[in-house]
Amino acid sequence: MNEGRRPAGGRIVVLVSGSGSNLRALAVACRRGEVPGTVVATVADRACAGVAWAEGAGIAAAVLEPGAFASRDAWSEALRDLVASHRPDLVVSAGFMRILSPAFVDAFPGILINLHPSLLPAFPGAHAVRDALAAGVKVTGTTVHLVDHLVDHGAIVAQRAVEVLDDDDESSLHERIKAVEHRLLPEVCAAFLEGRVRIEGRRVRVEGDRSRGCGSRTGRP
């Protein structure tokens, strides 16, 4: 499938569950003109720092807790409808710690992306940084991928590597991965909103790709 070009000035909705550091980086990049779009809304599955930051920044923010709904399906449908109400050109899962249902995923074909702290397909799941350290790998990193019906499985859009240092623990490694994500995510969002992303099955081509750094290693800042 070849995704058609999308107009500049796109609308971005970000899903978060925690600190929202990638939300902040993306919103700032939009305001600087580095991304031709605006973060128009943030949605979380629980009260968190990301939502608080969005509210303070004048971004529409909402919390939809799954426990407030009769079933997971009901929550998924409410989440889908809320996100759709903002008419997004791009939906970004950035530290959103819930599995998105097929009903949600299918509502945003070709515009739903996720940020994951490993070089997929290595170390999928919620503990990617911990798993990388336990495996003793020398290089890990971050991946932006399209979301499909499986966990951390969709077609890869961009990756960037981060070297694992001898004295790393989970916290230190994750912070360095986040620093790379804060640059990579805006670059990928810009490519989508500028119509430079071509989806061909499980291969994704990015024209004028500024995010090609997957062969480089990022160690200490």
MDAnalysis code that builds the backbone (N, CA, C; Angstrom):
import MDAnalysis as mda
import numpy as np

u = mda.Universe.empty(663, n_residues=221, atom_resindex=np.repeat(np.arange(221), 3), trajectory=True)
u.add_TopologyAttr("name", ["N", "CA", "C"] * 221)
u.add_TopologyAttr("resid", np.arange(1, 222))
u.add_TopologyAttr("resname", ["MET", "ASN", "GLU", "GLY", "ARG", "ARG", "PRO", "ALA", "GLY", "GLY", "ARG", "ILE", "VAL", "VAL", "LEU", "VAL", "SER", "GLY", "SER", "GLY", "SER", "ASN", "LEU", "ARG", "ALA", "LEU", "ALA", "VAL", "ALA", "CYS", "ARG", "ARG", "GLY", "GLU", "VAL", "PRO", "GLY", "THR", "VAL", "VAL", "ALA", "THR", "VAL", "ALA", "ASP", "ARG", "ALA", "CYS", "ALA", "GLY", "VAL", "ALA", "TRP", "ALA", "GLU", "GLY", "ALA", "GLY", "ILE", "ALA", "ALA", "ALA", "VAL", "LEU", "GLU", "PRO", "GLY", "ALA", "PHE", "ALA", "SER", "ARG", "ASP", "ALA", "TRP", "SER", "GLU", "ALA", "LEU", "ARG", "ASP", "LEU", "VAL", "ALA", "SER", "HIS", "ARG", "PRO", "ASP", "LEU", "VAL", "VAL", "SER", "ALA", "GLY", "PHE", "MET", "ARG", "ILE", "LEU", "SER", "PRO", "ALA", "PHE", "VAL", "ASP", "ALA", "PHE", "PRO", "GLY", "ILE", "LEU", "ILE", "ASN", "LEU", "HIS", "PRO", "SER", "LEU", "LEU", "PRO", "ALA", "PHE", "PRO", "GLY", "ALA", "HIS", "ALA", "VAL", "ARG", "ASP", "ALA", "LEU", "ALA", "ALA", "GLY", "VAL", "LYS", "VAL", "THR", "GLY", "THR", "THR", "VAL", "HIS", "LEU", "VAL", "ASP", "HIS", "LEU", "VAL", "ASP", "HIS", "GLY", "ALA", "ILE", "VAL", "ALA", "GLN", "ARG", "ALA", "VAL", "GLU", "VAL", "LEU", "ASP", "ASP", "ASP", "ASP", "GLU", "SER", "SER", "LEU", "HIS", "GLU", "ARG", "ILE", "LYS", "ALA", "VAL", "GLU", "HIS", "ARG", "LEU", "LEU", "PRO", "GLU", "VAL", "CYS", "ALA", "ALA", "PHE", "LEU", "GLU", "GLY", "ARG", "VAL", "ARG", "ILE", "GLU", "GLY", "ARG", "ARG", "VAL", "ARG", "VAL", "GLU", "GLY", "ASP", "ARG", "SER", "ARG", "GLY", "CYS", "GLY", "SER", "ARG", "THR", "GLY", "ARG", "PRO"])
u.atoms.positions = np.array([
    [0.846, -1.189, 0.000],
    [0.000, 0.000, 0.000],
    [0.876, 1.231, 0.000],
    [0.492, 2.215, -0.783],
    [1.243, 3.457, -0.855],
    [0.398, 4.563, -0.264],
    [0.768, 5.046, 0.924],
    [0.009, 6.100, 1.576],
    [0.153, 7.395, 0.795],
    [-0.958, 8.056, 0.515],
    [-0.918, 9.327, -0.183],
    [-0.344, 10.434, 0.684],
    [-0.025, 11.537, 0.052],
    [0.555, 12.649, 0.787],
    [-0.502, 13.294, 1.680],
    [-0.057, 13.670, 2.877],
    [-0.940, 14.340, 3.816],
    [-0.530, 15.796, 3.907],
    [-1.495, 16.687, 4.076],
    [-1.164, 18.103, 4.091],
    [-0.334, 18.479, 5.302],
    [0.492, 19.530, 5.138],
    [1.245, 20.064, 6.264],
    [0.272, 20.693, 7.246],
    [0.743, 20.962, 8.439],
    [-0.122, 21.535, 9.458],
    [-1.020, 20.496, 10.073],
    [-0.510, 19.270, 10.204],
    [-1.311, 18.152, 10.674],
    [-1.638, 18.213, 12.150],
    [-2.638, 17.425, 12.510],
    [-3.132, 17.333, 13.885],
    [-2.626, 16.037, 14.498],
    [-1.976, 16.129, 15.655],
    [-1.365, 14.982, 16.325],
    [-2.050, 14.745, 17.663],
    [-2.420, 13.503, 17.921],
    [-2.921, 13.085, 19.236],
    [-1.898, 12.124, 19.831],
    [-1.525, 12.359, 21.094],
    [-0.502, 11.552, 21.753],
    [-1.126, 10.776, 22.916],
    [-0.854, 9.481, 22.968],
    [-1.297, 8.615, 24.068],
    [-0.142, 8.422, 25.041],
    [-0.395, 8.634, 26.328],
    [0.658, 8.526, 27.340],
    [0.134, 7.781, 28.563],
    [1.082, 7.312, 29.386],
    [0.732, 6.699, 30.670],
    [1.602, 7.207, 31.811],
    [2.671, 7.944, 31.493],
    [3.625, 8.313, 32.538],
    [4.083, 9.744, 32.462],
    [5.407, 9.934, 32.460],
    [5.979, 11.277, 32.550],
    [5.711, 12.134, 31.321],
    [5.523, 11.493, 30.168],
    [5.235, 12.245, 28.955],
    [6.428, 12.995, 28.398],
    [7.637, 12.482, 28.609],
    [8.813, 13.214, 28.129],
    [8.834, 13.294, 26.605],
    [8.385, 12.249, 25.920],
    [8.328, 12.304, 24.460],
    [7.199, 13.197, 23.977],
    [6.110, 13.250, 24.708],
    [5.052, 14.215, 24.417],
    [5.610, 15.631, 24.463],
    [6.357, 15.937, 25.504],
    [6.922, 17.285, 25.650],
    [7.885, 17.588, 24.502],
    [8.754, 16.632, 24.193],
    [9.719, 16.851, 23.115],
    [9.014, 17.083, 21.785],
    [7.967, 16.331, 21.530],
    [7.236, 16.471, 20.276],
    [6.498, 17.805, 20.215],
    [5.840, 18.180, 21.306],
    [5.104, 19.443, 21.331],
    [6.043, 20.629, 21.134],
    [7.200, 20.577, 21.770],
    [8.183, 21.659, 21.627],
    [8.682, 21.722, 20.181],
    [8.953, 20.560, 19.575],
    [9.412, 20.530, 18.188],
    [8.361, 21.112, 17.250],
    [7.086, 20.851, 17.538],
    [6.015, 21.425, 16.722],
    [6.018, 22.945, 16.845],
    [6.168, 23.429, 18.062],
    [6.133, 24.872, 18.278],
    [7.347, 25.573, 17.676],
    [8.437, 24.872, 17.559],
    [9.638, 25.438, 16.921],
    [9.564, 25.385, 15.405],
    [8.561, 24.731, 14.876],
    [8.435, 24.599, 13.440],
    [9.216, 23.438, 12.863],
    [9.766, 22.581, 13.718],
    [10.520, 21.425, 13.246],
    [9.595, 20.318, 12.750],
    [8.362, 20.329, 13.216],
    [7.330, 19.381, 12.781],
    [6.161, 20.206, 12.264],
    [5.695, 19.952, 11.043],
    [4.616, 20.747, 10.478],
    [3.251, 20.318, 11.005],
    [3.067, 20.455, 12.294],
    [1.823, 20.039, 12.904],
    [1.722, 20.555, 14.320],
    [0.649, 20.149, 14.987],
    [0.373, 20.580, 16.353],
    [-0.131, 19.395, 17.161],
    [0.353, 19.266, 18.392],
    [-0.229, 18.289, 19.312],
    [-1.539, 18.888, 19.797],
    [-2.655, 18.361, 19.307],
    [-3.963, 18.935, 19.636],
    [-4.593, 18.292, 20.858],
    [-4.119, 17.097, 21.238],
    [-4.708, 16.425, 22.400],
    [-3.775, 15.360, 22.936],
    [-3.934, 15.108, 24.223],
    [-3.230, 14.027, 24.910],
    [-4.265, 13.195, 25.647],
    [-4.152, 11.884, 25.531],
    [-5.074, 10.991, 26.224],
    [-4.257, 9.977, 27.011],
    [-4.649, 9.743, 28.262],
    [-3.946, 8.808, 29.129],
    [-4.919, 7.791, 29.701],
    [-4.360, 6.679, 30.142],
    [-5.184, 5.649, 30.774],
    [-5.219, 5.798, 32.291],
    [-4.531, 6.830, 32.803],
    [-4.505, 7.094, 34.241],
    [-3.985, 8.511, 34.448],
    [-4.260, 9.057, 35.599],
    [-3.704, 10.366, 35.923],
    [-2.185, 10.240, 35.974],
    [-1.485, 11.153, 35.298],
    [-0.035, 11.041, 35.222],
    [0.571, 12.407, 34.922],
    [1.898, 12.469, 35.022],
    [2.601, 13.732, 34.801],
    [2.424, 14.232, 33.371],
    [2.305, 13.319, 32.416],
    [2.127, 13.717, 31.031],
    [0.852, 14.517, 30.829],
    [-0.232, 14.083, 31.449],
    [-1.502, 14.794, 31.354],
    [-1.398, 16.155, 32.037],
    [-0.771, 16.181, 33.202],
    [-0.614, 17.448, 33.915],
    [0.186, 18.450, 33.089],
    [1.253, 17.976, 32.430],
    [2.050, 18.866, 31.601],
    [1.224, 19.395, 30.434],
    [0.469, 18.506, 29.786],
    [-0.346, 18.923, 28.647],
    [-1.347, 19.995, 29.057],
    [-2.005, 19.801, 30.174],
    [-2.974, 20.793, 30.641],
    [-2.291, 22.137, 30.874],
    [-1.111, 22.106, 31.485],
    [-0.379, 23.336, 31.731],
    [0.092, 24.011, 30.464],
    [0.283, 23.221, 29.404],
    [0.744, 23.751, 28.132],
    [-0.399, 24.165, 27.217],
    [-1.618, 24.053, 27.709],
    [-2.762, 24.450, 26.904],
    [-3.190, 23.431, 25.875],
    [-2.787, 22.177, 26.072],
    [-3.169, 21.090, 25.164],
    [-4.360, 20.347, 25.768],
    [-5.363, 20.063, 24.975],
    [-6.515, 19.302, 25.460],
    [-6.042, 17.970, 26.024],
    [-6.506, 17.634, 27.208],
    [-6.031, 16.411, 27.867],
    [-7.209, 15.693, 28.512],
    [-7.156, 14.368, 28.473],
    [-8.219, 13.564, 29.070],
    [-7.633, 12.284, 29.632],
    [-8.283, 11.767, 30.668],
    [-7.907, 10.488, 31.259],
    [-9.086, 9.539, 31.115],
    [-8.842, 8.402, 30.472],
    [-9.844, 7.341, 30.365],
    [-9.288, 6.105, 31.059],
    [-9.736, 5.867, 32.265],
    [-9.264, 4.711, 33.028],
    [-10.097, 3.483, 32.653],
    [-9.431, 2.391, 32.292],
    [-10.187, 1.193, 31.903],
    [-11.161, 0.725, 32.980],
    [-10.800, 0.906, 34.250],
    [-11.665, 0.460, 35.336],
    [-12.986, 1.187, 35.421],
    [-13.082, 2.310, 34.731],
    [-14.327, 3.077, 34.755],
    [-15.335, 2.566, 33.737],
    [-14.955, 1.540, 32.975],
    [-15.820, 1.015, 31.921],
    [-16.210, -0.424, 32.230],
    [-17.324, -0.834, 31.674],
    [-17.857, -2.164, 31.971],
    [-16.989, -3.281, 31.418],
    [-16.246, -2.999, 30.350],
    [-15.415, -4.023, 29.730],
    [-14.260, -3.366, 28.998],
    [-13.271, -4.177, 28.645],
    [-12.156, -3.657, 27.852],
    [-12.641, -3.165, 26.497],
    [-13.607, -3.870, 25.928],
    [-14.134, -3.439, 24.630],
    [-14.783, -2.069, 24.733],
    [-15.533, -1.849, 25.808],
    [-16.192, -0.556, 25.987],
    [-15.163, 0.553, 26.144],
    [-14.090, 0.260, 26.892],
    [-13.017, 1.252, 27.053],
    [-12.330, 1.528, 25.711],
    [-12.042, 0.489, 24.961],
    [-11.380, 0.651, 23.669],
    [-12.220, 1.496, 22.724],
    [-13.527, 1.254, 22.727],
    [-14.406, 2.022, 21.850],
    [-14.466, 3.485, 22.282],
    [-14.479, 3.731, 23.596],
    [-14.487, 5.114, 24.087],
    [-13.178, 5.817, 23.745],
    [-12.065, 5.091, 23.878],
    [-10.764, 5.652, 23.521],
    [-10.719, 5.979, 22.036],
    [-11.184, 5.060, 21.230],
    [-11.227, 5.278, 19.771],
    [-12.055, 6.516, 19.430],
    [-13.220, 6.616, 20.031],
    [-14.116, 7.728, 19.700],
    [-13.546, 9.058, 20.167],
    [-12.911, 9.062, 21.332],
    [-12.321, 10.300, 21.832],
    [-11.179, 10.761, 20.929],
    [-10.292, 9.845, 20.583],
    [-9.171, 10.209, 19.707],
    [-9.701, 10.669, 18.347],
    [-10.667, 9.952, 17.797],
    [-11.220, 10.309, 16.491],
    [-11.879, 11.685, 16.510],
    [-12.428, 12.083, 17.658],
    [-13.107, 13.377, 17.740],
    [-12.155, 14.548, 17.517],
    [-10.854, 14.305, 17.676],
    [-9.852, 15.355, 17.453],
    [-9.367, 15.381, 16.002],
    [-9.931, 14.531, 15.146],
    [-9.620, 14.490, 13.708],
    [-8.105, 14.427, 13.453],
    [-7.454, 13.408, 14.018],
    [-5.992, 13.354, 13.909],
    [-5.487, 12.986, 12.522],
    [-4.375, 13.598, 12.154],
    [-3.617, 13.164, 10.987],
    [-2.552, 12.152, 11.390],
    [-2.265, 12.091, 12.705],
    [-1.265, 11.169, 13.225],
    [-1.596, 10.894, 14.685],
    [-1.560, 9.615, 15.068],
    [-1.778, 9.210, 16.455],
    [-0.497, 8.554, 16.942],
    [0.046, 9.049, 18.050],
    [1.343, 8.600, 18.553],
    [1.172, 7.968, 19.925],
    [1.548, 6.702, 20.041],
    [1.603, 6.024, 21.328],
    [3.018, 6.196, 21.874],
    [3.150, 7.011, 22.919],
    [4.469, 7.347, 23.456],
    [4.495, 7.031, 24.946],
    [4.857, 5.803, 25.256],
    [4.836, 5.384, 26.651],
    [3.428, 5.068, 27.136],
    [2.564, 4.641, 26.232],
    [1.197, 4.255, 26.591],
    [1.224, 2.771, 26.930],
    [0.931, 2.441, 28.184],
    [1.165, 1.090, 28.684],
    [-0.073, 0.201, 28.625],
    [-0.830, 0.339, 27.569],
    [-1.988, -0.520, 27.331],
    [-1.906, -1.091, 25.922],
    [-2.339, -2.325, 25.767],
    [-2.418, -2.925, 24.440],
    [-3.644, -2.362, 23.743],
    [-3.450, -1.832, 22.555],
    [-4.551, -1.242, 21.796],
    [-5.332, -2.334, 21.066],
    [-6.634, -2.277, 21.172],
    [-7.485, -3.313, 20.589],
    [-7.558, -3.188, 19.071],
    [-7.918, -4.281, 18.374],
    [-8.112, -4.189, 16.924],
    [-9.105, -3.106, 16.529],
    [-10.150, -2.906, 17.327],
    [-11.144, -1.880, 17.006],
    [-10.510, -0.496, 16.990],
    [-9.577, -0.255, 17.908],
    [-8.883, 1.032, 17.939],
    [-7.893, 1.120, 16.779],
    [-7.073, 0.097, 16.624],
    [-6.032, 0.103, 15.592],
    [-6.646, 0.306, 14.207],
    [-7.728, -0.392, 13.932],
    [-8.328, -0.343, 12.597],
    [-8.960, 1.009, 12.281],
    [-9.188, 1.823, 13.312],
    [-9.788, 3.142, 13.090],
    [-8.788, 4.163, 12.564],
    [-7.474, 3.832, 12.652],
    [-6.445, 4.806, 12.271],
    [-5.389, 4.153, 11.368],
    [-5.817, 3.612, 10.238],
    [-4.882, 2.874, 9.374],
    [-3.800, 3.780, 8.798],
    [-2.556, 3.349, 8.955],
    [-1.432, 4.058, 8.370],
    [-1.016, 5.319, 9.087],
    [-1.710, 5.682, 10.174],
    [-1.340, 6.909, 10.896],
    [-1.161, 6.670, 12.395],
    [-1.124, 5.416, 12.817],
    [-0.963, 5.078, 14.232],
    [0.423, 4.492, 14.442],
    [1.269, 5.200, 15.199],
    [2.638, 4.748, 15.415],
    [2.926, 4.608, 16.903],
    [3.910, 3.772, 17.201],
    [4.317, 3.520, 18.581],
    [5.828, 3.683, 18.698],
    [6.256, 4.150, 19.852],
    [7.671, 4.305, 20.173],
    [8.039, 3.221, 21.165],
    [9.088, 2.442, 20.849],
    [9.461, 1.310, 21.703],
    [10.959, 1.358, 22.006],
    [11.357, 1.160, 23.280],
    [12.770, 1.316, 23.656],
    [13.640, 0.079, 23.424],
    [13.651, -0.391, 22.193],
    [14.606, -1.426, 21.780],
    [14.667, -1.415, 20.267],
    [15.605, -2.175, 19.724],
    [15.679, -2.343, 18.279],
    [14.839, -3.565, 17.912],
    [13.550, -3.335, 17.712],
    [12.665, -4.439, 17.347],
    [13.163, -5.117, 16.067],
    [12.967, -6.439, 15.945],
    [12.111, -7.283, 16.783],
    [12.739, -7.776, 18.083],
    [13.917, -7.299, 18.441],
    [14.511, -7.698, 19.715],
    [13.791, -7.013, 20.877],
    [13.532, -7.758, 21.907],
    [13.017, -7.261, 23.185],
    [11.692, -6.511, 23.078],
    [10.670, -7.171, 22.571],
    [9.331, -6.579, 22.620],
    [8.795, -6.629, 24.048],
    [7.688, -5.948, 24.290],
    [7.048, -6.024, 25.593],
    [7.388, -4.871, 26.508],
    [6.862, -4.951, 27.726],
    [6.905, -3.829, 28.660],
    [8.250, -3.627, 29.344],
    [9.163, -4.611, 29.258],
    [10.423, -4.522, 29.998],
    [11.620, -4.591, 29.051],
    [11.550, -3.859, 27.955],
    [12.561, -3.963, 26.907],
    [13.956, -3.585, 27.394],
    [14.065, -2.530, 28.183],
    [15.384, -2.083, 28.640],
    [15.969, -3.098, 29.614],
    [15.167, -3.557, 30.544],
    [15.608, -4.579, 31.497],
    [16.022, -5.857, 30.766],
    [15.248, -6.241, 29.775],
    [15.542, -7.470, 29.036],
    [16.840, -7.349, 28.242],
    [17.090, -6.166, 27.682],
    [18.335, -5.959, 26.939],
    [19.545, -6.102, 27.852],
    [19.453, -5.522, 29.041],
    [20.559, -5.642, 30.000],
    [20.746, -7.091, 30.427],
    [19.661, -7.790, 30.689],
    [19.749, -9.182, 31.123],
    [20.360, -10.067, 30.043],
    [20.125, -9.723, 28.781],
    [20.670, -10.510, 27.671],
    [22.139, -10.209, 27.410],
    [22.639, -9.125, 27.994],
    [24.051, -8.792, 27.814],
    [24.390, -8.207, 26.467],
    [23.405, -7.634, 25.771],
    [23.695, -7.058, 24.458],
    [24.580, -5.821, 24.600],
    [25.330, -5.529, 23.578],
    [26.210, -4.358, 23.582],
    [25.549, -3.137, 22.948],
    [24.493, -3.375, 22.164],
    [23.772, -2.286, 21.502],
    [22.279, -2.568, 21.613],
    [21.540, -1.560, 22.006],
    [20.084, -1.613, 21.947],
    [19.641, -0.321, 21.271],
    [18.474, 0.190, 21.586],
    [18.087, 1.434, 20.931],
    [16.612, 1.702, 21.035],
    [16.074, 2.331, 19.993],
    [14.657, 2.672, 19.978],
    [14.098, 2.481, 18.575],
    [12.819, 2.171, 18.520],
    [12.126, 1.904, 17.258],
    [10.822, 2.678, 17.216],
    [10.546, 3.293, 16.074],
    [9.211, 3.812, 15.799],
    [8.590, 2.876, 14.771],
    [7.413, 2.345, 15.097],
    [6.780, 1.398, 14.180],
    [5.281, 1.656, 14.085],
    [4.712, 1.222, 12.992],
    [3.267, 1.250, 12.842],
    [2.652, 0.227, 13.787],
    [1.484, 0.522, 14.290],
    [0.814, -0.392, 15.214],
    [-0.116, -1.312, 14.432],
    [-0.002, -2.619, 14.711],
    [-0.944, -3.580, 14.141],
    [-1.610, -4.337, 15.282],
    [-2.188, -5.487, 15.001],
    [-2.956, -6.201, 16.021],
    [-2.089, -6.970, 17.010],
    [-0.782, -7.061, 16.766],
    [0.116, -7.765, 17.673],
    [0.975, -6.762, 18.442],
    [1.534, -7.205, 19.552],
    [2.304, -6.304, 20.421],
    [3.689, -6.057, 19.835],
    [4.041, -4.780, 19.646],
    [5.373, -4.372, 19.172],
    [5.773, -5.133, 17.907],
    [4.854, -5.215, 16.978],
    [5.039, -6.075, 15.807],
    [4.943, -5.335, 14.484],
    [4.292, -4.198, 14.421],
    [3.999, -3.538, 13.162],
    [5.241, -3.126, 12.399],
    [5.038, -2.772, 11.134],
    [6.140, -2.420, 10.244],
    [6.989, -1.300, 10.835],
    [8.309, -1.475, 10.739],
    [9.255, -0.531, 11.329],
    [9.423, 0.683, 10.423],
    [9.274, 1.863, 11.024],
    [9.436, 3.115, 10.285],
    [10.863, 3.634, 10.416],
    [11.405, 3.628, 11.632],
    [12.758, 4.150, 11.873],
    [13.320, 3.542, 13.139],
    [14.636, 3.426, 13.171],
    [15.339, 2.928, 14.354],
    [16.614, 3.731, 14.573],
    [17.017, 3.787, 15.823],
    [18.302, 4.396, 16.133],
    [18.934, 3.611, 17.280],
    [20.221, 3.373, 17.175],
    [20.926, 2.531, 18.133],
    [21.486, 3.339, 19.300],
    [21.579, 2.676, 20.439],
    [22.191, 3.237, 21.643],
    [23.120, 2.176, 22.220],
    [24.356, 2.546, 22.446],
    [25.323, 1.605, 22.998],
    [25.034, 1.329, 24.466],
    [25.169, 0.078, 24.861],
    [25.031, -0.304, 26.261],
    [26.404, -0.204, 26.918],
    [26.515, 0.627, 27.941],
    [27.790, 0.830, 28.613],
    [27.977, -0.179, 29.741],
    [29.231, -0.421, 30.104],
    [29.523, -1.434, 31.108],
    [28.887, -1.129, 32.453],
    [28.752, 0.149, 32.782],
    [28.202, 0.512, 34.079],
    [26.725, 0.881, 34.028],
    [26.065, 0.554, 32.933],
    [24.642, 0.879, 32.821],
    [23.793, 0.043, 33.772],
    [22.771, 0.705, 34.328],
    [21.664, -0.020, 34.938],
    [20.414, 0.343, 34.142],
    [19.267, -0.181, 34.538],
    [18.056, 0.047, 33.746],
    [17.735, 1.533, 33.634],
    [17.907, 2.263, 34.722],
    [17.565, 3.684, 34.715],
    [18.488, 4.486, 33.806],
    [19.784, 4.275, 33.926],
    [20.727, 5.068, 33.136],
    [20.594, 4.775, 31.641],
    [20.412, 3.493, 31.302],
    [20.259, 3.133, 29.894],
    [18.964, 3.700, 29.330],
    [17.904, 3.605, 30.104],
    [16.620, 4.106, 29.618],
    [16.668, 5.615, 29.409],
    [17.352, 6.340, 30.282],
    [17.441, 7.792, 30.112],
    [18.179, 8.149, 28.825],
    [19.220, 7.401, 28.483],
    [19.940, 7.684, 27.244],
    [19.109, 7.313, 26.017],
    [18.324, 6.253, 26.133],
    [17.416, 5.901, 25.049],
    [16.378, 7.007, 24.868],
    [15.839, 7.518, 25.962],
    [14.851, 8.595, 25.869],
    [15.442, 9.823, 25.184],
    [16.685, 10.145, 25.484],
    [17.317, 11.314, 24.855],
    [17.356, 11.155, 23.341],
    [17.575, 9.937, 22.874],
    [17.572, 9.671, 21.436],
    [16.143, 9.728, 20.886],
    [15.206, 9.173, 21.639],
    [13.803, 9.205, 21.220],
    [13.297, 10.633, 21.047],
    [13.755, 11.530, 21.921],
    [13.283, 12.915, 21.863],
    [13.671, 13.599, 20.562],
    [14.698, 13.086, 19.889],
    [15.069, 13.609, 18.571],
    [14.418, 12.804, 17.447],
    [14.369, 11.501, 17.618],
    [13.862, 10.635, 16.555],
    [12.363, 10.809, 16.323],
    [11.585, 10.860, 17.393],
    [10.132, 10.926, 17.232],
    [9.687, 12.164, 16.443],
    [10.181, 13.365, 16.754],
    [9.781, 14.505, 15.924],
    [10.171, 14.359, 14.461],
    [11.337, 13.762, 14.184],
    [11.753, 13.556, 12.801],
    [10.773, 12.643, 12.067],
    [10.345, 11.582, 12.731],
    [9.409, 10.644, 12.107],
    [8.044, 11.300, 11.913],
    [7.584, 12.036, 12.918],
    [6.288, 12.713, 12.793],
    [6.315, 13.719, 11.648],
    [7.426, 14.438, 11.512],
    [7.558, 15.385, 10.399],
    [7.445, 14.656, 9.062],
    [8.080, 13.497, 8.953],
    [8.035, 12.727, 7.703],
    [6.604, 12.309, 7.368],
    [5.847, 11.860, 8.369],
    [4.455, 11.491, 8.118],
    [3.646, 12.694, 7.654],
    [3.767, 13.799, 8.357],
    [2.933, 14.959, 8.067],
    [3.340, 15.655, 6.779],
    [4.575, 15.448, 6.352],
    [5.033, 16.000, 5.085],
    [4.785, 15.047, 3.915],
    [4.160, 13.903, 4.189],
    [3.835, 12.959, 3.130],
    [5.026, 12.220, 2.572],
    [6.081, 12.061, 3.398],
    [7.303, 11.420, 2.920],
    [7.389, 9.947, 3.292],
    [6.319, 9.387, 3.859],
    [6.329, 7.990, 4.296],
    [5.565, 7.139, 3.292],
    [6.217, 6.073, 2.839],
    [5.603, 5.137, 1.901],
    [5.566, 3.760, 2.548],
    [4.348, 3.227, 2.681],
    [4.159, 1.927, 3.332],
    [3.924, 0.879, 2.264],
    [4.823, -0.097, 2.202],
    [4.754, -1.153, 1.197],
    [4.813, -2.491, 1.922],
    [3.664, -2.945, 2.395],
    [3.643, -4.164, 3.198],
    [4.352, -3.931, 4.513],
    [5.370, -4.762, 4.778],
    [6.127, -4.592, 6.022],
    [7.365, -3.722, 5.819],
    [7.521, -3.181, 4.637],
    [8.625, -2.257, 4.391],
    [8.093, -0.836, 4.353],
    [8.770, 0.027, 5.083],
    [8.384, 1.437, 5.109],
    [9.554, 2.254, 4.572],
    [9.266, 3.069, 3.581],
    [10.290, 3.929, 2.996],
    [9.996, 5.373, 3.396],
    [11.045, 6.062, 3.836],
    [10.922, 7.465, 4.222],
    [11.784, 8.288, 3.277],
    [11.157, 9.112, 2.473],
    [11.883, 9.957, 1.533],
    [12.604, 11.061, 2.302],
    [13.853, 11.357, 1.879],
    [14.618, 12.398, 2.565],
    [14.759, 12.092, 4.037],
    [15.049, 10.823, 4.360],
    [15.034, 10.321, 5.737],
    [16.133, 10.960, 6.575],
    [15.730, 11.833, 7.518],
    [16.683, 12.437, 8.448],
    [16.928, 11.559, 9.665],
    [16.151, 10.476, 9.796],
    [16.255, 9.638, 10.990],
    [17.204, 8.471, 10.807],
    [17.890, 8.414, 9.656],
    [18.778, 7.276, 9.434],
    [20.027, 7.423, 10.293],
    [19.955, 6.799, 11.473],
    [21.105, 6.797, 12.361],
    [21.210, 5.457, 13.021],
    [20.497, 4.471, 12.441],
    [20.391, 3.181, 13.100],
    [21.706, 2.431, 13.115],
    [22.662, 2.866, 12.325],
    [23.960, 2.188, 12.356],
    [24.933, 2.840, 13.288],
    [24.584, 4.039, 13.778],
    [25.486, 4.748, 14.689],
    [25.197, 4.361, 16.121],
    [26.162, 4.585, 16.971],
    [25.982, 4.232, 18.364],
    [26.049, 5.485, 19.213],
    [25.101, 5.580, 20.111],
    [25.050, 6.714, 21.016],
    [25.419, 6.229, 22.401],
    [26.533, 6.685, 22.916],
    [26.960, 6.291, 24.257],
    [26.634, 7.392, 25.248],
    [27.613, 7.841, 25.960],
    [27.373, 8.916, 26.918],
    [27.110, 10.208, 26.173],
    [26.248, 11.086, 26.747],
    [25.972, 12.362, 26.098],
    [27.257, 13.169, 25.961],
])
